Each structure stands twice: as C-alpha cells, then as structure tokens.
Amino acid sequence: RLGRTYRRQSADVAHVNWLQNALPLWGTRTPALITVLGSDFGLLRLPGMKALLRAVLRQRRAILAPNADWMRSGLEQAFGDLAEIRPITFGVDDPWFAVTRRPPEDAHHWLAITRLTRNKVGDLFEWGEGLFGQDRQLHLFGPMQEKIELPPWAQYHGPTHPTELLQTWFPHACGLITLSRHDEGRPQVMLEAMAAGLPVIASDLPAHRDIVRHRQTGWLAATRDELCQGLDWLEDPACNLKTGEAARIWIRESIGTWDDCAGRYAAAYRQLLEPAR
C-alpha cells in the first residue's frame, strides 16, 4: 500500500520516516529525505536489510537524516557512498522551556516516563530496590505494553500527557530516570525534561551519551552503585538546580524548537531539489 502511494502521489521530494518505509520506494526516482531513529537503525542488523536499502538508494538522490549524531558513523559505513548522511535533530515545544521548577524539600520525587516493556524499563526495578520509598519516591508513567510485575515501591500512574507533566509533575520533581536497554535514538522525553530544567539520570547507552554530559547536564549510570551516587548528587539542591539549568541551556542552544527543526529539514529539501552536479 505504501509503494502504491509513492507511485500514485506526485512529489518533488519524499520525506520518509524510518528506514523500512523507504523500501517501497523501489522502482521510483523521487529524491528522498529518510529519517533514522534508534529502532529502525537497529533493523540494520537483520540479514539483507542493508542490501535492500542500498538498492533503493541507488535509484535516487537521498539524504539519510538520523535524529542523533551517534548513528552517523554506522550509516556512513553502510550507505555513505550512495547518500549524504546528515543528522537532523528534532525540536522541543516552547512550553517546556517555560517551566519554573520548585522541587519540594520534604520528599524527592523522581519520574520515569516510558512505555512499559522489559527493555524500556531496563534495570530500574532491580537497581531501585531499597533506594526508593516514602522519602525518595519513584513515579512511573506510560502505557503497559508488556506484562511486567511492578514493585510495591513504584507508584504507577498509567499513561500521561504533556499538559499533566508540564503543570503537575515537572515543576515539583527532582529529576527524570531512564535506565532503558532499548534501541534508543534520541528520546524525546529526555529532551523535554532537560528543556524544562529537569536533571536526567540515564543508562550509559550511546543514545544517552549523545545527550547527557555526565555531572554537567545530568548523570550516566552503568551500575546500581552509580545510580545511587547520581540520586544522592542530584538531591543536593544546589547541584540539582545548576545541572538542570545547564541542561536547559544546552537544549536551547544545541536542539532548539520545532521551528528550528523545520528549518533544518527545509534546507535538506532545497538541497535535494538542486540540479544534479
């Protein structure tokens, strides 16, 4: 169906989200900007995937646009002779930058906002045992996509939405935690939290290292002991506010808004429409 749509709808440039959705371009010549996220980047491990994509790319001018720089080298190695590799970061909505934080002094509220799968939750429940309770609370948000037993000390609120986070949770939270083992690209919830001045503790994945500067804009944890150290460090009010503000500044300067993102895509479209040299 997607292939028929590509052939039926005349376009100067195809903007294709995710590598697998570029495969039905086969047989057309339409220039294409193809975004790459962590999940579809992981599909390149499948036998034959690179060969199929190379066959599609040979038929057109193309830009592969991962949403994080850490994917650049792998894409250049696989496709750099056929397409330009140009990381294009997503943006952040303006209201996140306007959040004013006032963390409570009597309890530390930590947020985990994620789809509930084993890989997305990662080591959070195992490492968090004994670290969270009444004074240090873990509030968990997101749809239950796999049957996972939740520990009694995790307060599960179900799916959430941006307004609830902006108005109720982000202003009073101590920070965001993600210990994911998933094929992450550049998690949007991390960008939004950092734009709001909310420090992030993250597992030591390439996607997280691409965003979080350890002890500057957040904390990277590869072990339970490192998680414990990060919690203690960011529960110091001075460290918390300094780290959160550094994160907000980095997001504003390096990521920007969705208008900035649109400008980056528009520049890529214009390049694809230039006469071939």
C-alpha positions in Angstrom: 0.0 0.0 0.0 2.8 2.4 0.8 4.5 1.6 -2.5 1.3 2.3 -4.4 1.0 5.6 -2.6 4.6 6.6 -3.5 3.8 5.9 -7.2 0.3 7.5 -7.2 1.2 10.7 -5.4 3.4 13.0 -7.4 6.0 14.7 -5.2 9.2 16.7 -5.7 10.7 15.2 -2.6 9.6 12.2 -0.4 10.1 12.7 3.3 10.2 9.1 4.6 10.2 8.4 8.3 12.2 5.3 9.2 14.4 3.2 7.0 12.0 0.3 6.5 9.5 2.8 5.0 12.0 3.6 2.3 12.0 0.1 0.9 8.7 0.6 -1.1 10.4 3.5 -2.9 11.9 0.8 -5.1 11.2 1.5 -8.8 10.8 5.3 -8.4 13.3 8.1 -8.9 11.9 10.6 -6.4 14.6 12.3 -4.3 14.2 11.3 -0.7 15.0 12.5 2.8 14.9 9.5 5.1 14.9 9.9 8.8 16.5 7.3 11.1 15.6 6.6 14.7 17.1 4.1 17.1 14.6 1.4 16.4 15.0 1.3 12.7 18.8 1.8 13.0 18.7 -1.5 14.9 17.0 -3.1 11.9 20.2 -2.9 10.0 21.4 -5.9 12.0 18.8 -8.0 10.1 20.3 -10.1 7.2 19.7 -8.4 3.8 18.4 -5.1 5.2 21.5 -3.1 4.1 21.5 -4.6 0.7 17.8 -3.8 0.1 18.3 -0.2 1.2 21.3 0.2 -1.0 19.3 -1.0 -4.0 16.7 1.7 -3.2 19.3 4.4 -2.7 21.0 3.7 -6.0 17.8 4.9 -7.8 17.7 8.4 -6.4 19.3 11.4 -4.7 18.9 10.9 -1.0 19.8 12.3 2.4 19.8 9.9 5.4 18.9 12.0 8.5 19.4 10.3 11.8 17.9 12.2 14.7 21.2 11.8 16.7 24.8 12.2 15.7 25.9 8.9 17.3 24.3 7.0 14.3 26.3 8.9 11.7 29.4 6.6 11.5 27.4 3.4 11.1 25.2 4.9 8.4 28.3 6.4 6.6 29.9 3.0 6.6 26.8 1.3 5.2 25.5 3.9 2.8 27.9 6.9 2.6 28.9 6.1 -1.0 25.2 6.4 -2.1 23.7 9.1 0.1 24.6 12.1 2.3 24.4 11.3 6.0 23.1 14.5 7.7 22.0 14.3 11.4 18.9 16.4 11.9 17.7 16.7 15.5 14.1 17.0 16.4 12.9 20.1 18.3 11.2 20.8 21.6 7.9 22.7 22.0 8.2 26.1 23.6 6.2 25.4 26.7 8.9 23.1 28.1 11.4 25.9 28.2 8.9 28.0 30.3 8.7 25.5 33.2 9.6 27.0 36.6 10.8 24.3 39.0 10.2 24.3 42.7 11.2 20.8 44.0 9.7 20.1 47.4 12.2 19.9 50.3 10.4 17.2 52.4 10.5 14.4 49.7 12.3 13.7 46.5 10.0 12.8 43.6 11.7 11.0 40.7 9.9 10.4 37.4 10.2 7.5 34.9 8.2 8.2 31.7 8.3 5.3 29.3 6.5 2.6 27.5 6.5 -0.3 29.9 8.5 -3.1 28.2 11.3 -5.1 29.7 13.9 -3.3 27.5 12.5 0.2 28.1 12.4 -0.3 31.9 15.8 -1.9 31.8 17.5 -2.2 35.3 15.2 0.3 37.0 13.3 -2.1 39.2 16.3 -4.3 40.0 18.6 -1.4 40.9 15.9 0.7 42.5 15.1 -1.9 45.2 15.9 -0.4 48.5 16.6 3.1 47.0 13.1 4.3 46.7 10.4 4.6 49.4 8.5 7.3 51.2 11.2 10.0 51.3 12.5 9.2 47.8 9.6 8.4 45.6 9.5 6.9 42.1 6.5 7.9 40.0 6.1 5.8 36.9 4.2 6.9 33.8 3.4 5.2 30.5 1.4 2.6 28.7 1.8 -1.1 29.9 2.9 -2.7 26.6 4.2 -5.9 28.2 3.0 -7.8 31.3 5.5 -6.6 33.9 5.2 -7.0 37.6 5.6 -3.6 39.3 7.4 -3.4 42.7 5.3 -2.1 45.5 7.5 1.0 46.0 6.9 2.2 42.4 3.9 4.5 42.1 2.3 3.7 38.7 0.1 6.4 37.2 -0.6 4.9 33.8 -0.3 6.8 30.6 0.1 10.6 30.8 0.0 13.6 28.5 2.2 16.7 28.1 -0.2 19.1 30.0 -0.1 16.9 33.1 3.6 16.8 33.0 4.0 20.5 32.4 1.6 21.6 35.1 1.7 18.9 37.8 4.9 16.9 37.7 7.9 18.6 36.1 7.8 21.8 38.3 8.0 19.7 41.5 10.1 16.7 40.5 13.7 16.1 41.4 14.6 14.6 38.1 13.9 12.1 35.3 15.2 8.5 35.3 15.6 6.2 32.3 17.6 3.0 32.6 16.5 1.7 29.2 18.2 -1.1 27.3 16.1 -0.4 24.2 17.4 0.6 20.7 17.1 4.3 21.5 17.7 7.1 19.0 17.3 10.4 20.9 14.5 10.0 23.4 12.1 13.0 23.1 11.0 12.8 26.8 14.7 13.4 27.8 14.9 16.4 25.6 11.7 17.8 27.0 12.7 17.2 30.6 16.1 18.9 30.1 14.4 21.8 28.3 12.3 22.2 31.5 15.4 22.3 33.6 14.8 18.8 35.0 18.0 16.8 35.5 18.2 13.3 34.0 19.8 10.1 35.2 20.2 7.8 32.3 21.7 4.4 31.5 25.1 4.5 29.7 23.8 4.0 26.1 25.3 5.7 23.0 21.9 7.5 22.6 22.0 8.8 26.2 25.7 9.8 26.0 24.8 11.8 22.9 22.5 14.0 25.1 23.7 13.9 28.7 27.1 15.3 29.7 28.0 13.4 32.9 27.9 15.6 36.0 27.3 18.7 33.8 23.8 18.3 32.3 22.8 15.0 34.0 24.2 11.7 35.3 25.1 8.5 33.4 24.8 5.2 35.4 26.2 1.9 34.3 25.8 0.1 37.7 23.5 0.3 40.8 26.2 2.0 42.8 26.4 4.7 40.1 22.6 5.1 40.2 22.8 5.6 44.0 25.6 8.1 43.6 23.6 10.0 41.0 20.5 10.1 43.1 22.4 11.5 46.1 24.3 14.1 44.0 21.2 15.4 42.3 19.2 15.5 45.5 21.5 18.3 46.7 19.5 21.4 45.9 22.5 23.4 44.5 23.7 20.5 42.3 20.1 19.9 41.1 19.4 23.5 40.1 22.8 24.0 38.5 22.6 20.8 36.5 19.0 21.5 35.4 19.8 25.0 34.2 22.9 23.7 32.3 20.7 21.1 30.6 18.1 23.7 29.7 20.8 25.9 28.1 22.3 23.0 26.2 18.9 22.0 24.7 18.1 25.6 23.7 21.5 26.1 22.0 22.0 22.6 20.5 18.5 21.4 19.8 16.1 24.3 19.7 12.4 24.3 18.9 10.4 22.6 16.3 10.7 25.7 14.2 14.4 25.2 14.2 13.9 21.6 13.2 11.6 22.6 10.4 14.3 24.9 9.1 16.9 22.1 9.1 14.5 19.9 7.1 13.7 22.7 4.6 17.4 23.2 3.9 17.7 19.5 3.2 14.7 19.6 0.8 16.2 22.5 -1.1 19.5 20.7 -1.5 17.7 17.6 -2.9 15.9 19.8 -5.4 19.1 21.5 -6.7 20.2 20.4 -10.2 22.5 17.4 -10.0 26.2 18.3 -10.4 
